Amino acid sequence: MRRNPRDFGSSSAGKIAYCWPTLALLLISLLLGLTLAIPYGFAQQNTVQQAEPPDVLTVDHAVKIALANNRTLKIVSLNLGVQNEKLAADKTKRLPAFNSYVFGSQLLTPISYTIPAGQFGTFPAPIGPIPATNNSITTPAHLTALVVLSASQPLLSLYRINLYVRGQQLSVQQAEQQLREQRLTVIDQVQQTYYKVMQIENQIDSLNASIKQYHELDRITVQYVSQQVALASENLEVKSKLADEQLKLLKAQDKLETAKETLNDLLGRDLNTPFRTAAVAPITPIEQNLEMAQSTALEHNPQIAEAEIDVSKATNARDLAKSQYIPDLNVSIQYSSPFGYNFVPLNVANAGFEFRWEPWEWGRRKHEVNEKTITVEQSKLKLDNTKSQLLINVGDSFRALQEARAAVAVAQAKQEASREKLREVTLQYEQKTALLRDVLQQQAAMESADGEYNDAVAEFWSARASFQKAIGEE
């Protein structure tokens, strides 16, 4: 049978028309695949790069970094440098003082001196009186100058100067204690913030476990709805609980970022520096012995040292007030030279003693000494009060730490019991021997137990940091 050429042509055209959409679809799929493959490759590479875990930051290492880089601590340490410079300046007052005085001027009127006849004596003829007649020596109105140089070494004043130096030395010691107190404050801030980061991380772990539990519960509920053994409303309730936990997770992650930025700021480094926390060291013997803690606080707490320095400064101020009864006596050498004047000595040098004293001051020195004596008594009472308040604070923080440790143990037991109960109820629900209501109730109990445990741990860490600050140990 012979085919019509037209029939053959139309058949080929139909096949080609049929194949074009398929080819176009394949071509589009290939282009889309290439387009998606390239970003995916980069994304996979970035994922590999970002998968590297951040450095582990222990609380001790964080404290070490903060003590080296904290900006507030550096500001306080600069104050110690200021006090040391003042001390060095006060010590120079013990050495001889050199002074120079130059007065350049223009005479407004001439200066005249008259030397009468015979001023220098009268001798037998033929010499006669010297000078024979009155003579006038005049300095015209022109530029003149007076130069005075002196060197003075304190003698009796050294006692008062040493008291000034002693007072400044006490100020240096006080600045050192203020620096120690600021170091303890920075350590406390770092520890509190570090423990807050750990608390939020634990909260995130609990939320992730809860979300995983809700995902599993959602899977089971969807299966039961498809089998018509559970209501659709029950599945919607599970999904709403899941969404609520995911929202809590988002908020916790935001809080974690803020807490990490705060900690990085305390450490004096870039706010976006990544890190992850590590387990805290176990308890120390001093945390279990109140008498040892109180003894350590009295010995190391900078508040006690500052109060003792205040007593010494008040005593030194009283001695300084008493030193006002002692006159000033210095040994001095002076040199003066006038320029531009006629008939005056051009070089005058002398050495001697300078004496200065106020014999009558209407009882002012006595009242000043009495005032400083009262200040000494005040400072001693403040020292006793500081010791008493410190011991109370140490005892309170010690007992709070013991309570917090016991609360952690109780919360941990509740958490373990709730977790096991949730596992059992979930298994019963999966075996259709428990209701969804029971699972959700136990899930809520588990979330409450997790929250109590996290709060108890956070309270323990906070109490521990406050206790360490109270005893004054870095």
Buried (B, 14 or more C-beta within 10 A) or exposed (E): EEEEEEEEEEEEEEEEEEEEEEEEEEEEEEEEEEEEEEEEEEEEEEEEEEEEEEEEBBBEBBBBBBBEEBEBBEEBBEEBEEBBEBBEEBBEBBEEEEEEEEEEEEBEEEBEEEBEBBEEEEEEEEEEBEEEEEEEEEBEEEEBEBBBBBBBBBBBBBEBBBBBBBBBBBBBBBBBBBBBBBBBBBBBBBBBBBBBBBBBBBBBEBBEBBBEBBEEBBEBBBEBBEEEEBEEEBBEBBBEBBEEBBEBBEEBEEBBEEBBBBBBBBBBBEEEBEBEBBEBEEEEEBBEEBEEBBBBBBEBBBBBBBBBBBBBBBBBBBBBBBBBEEEBBBBBBBBBBBEBBEEBEEEEEEEEEBEEEEEEEEEEBBEBBEEBBEBBEEBBEBBEEBBEEBBEBBBEBBEBBBEBBEBBEEBBEBBEEBBEBBEEBBEBBBEEEBBBEBBBEBBBBBBEBBBBBBBBBBBBBBBBBBBBBBBBBE
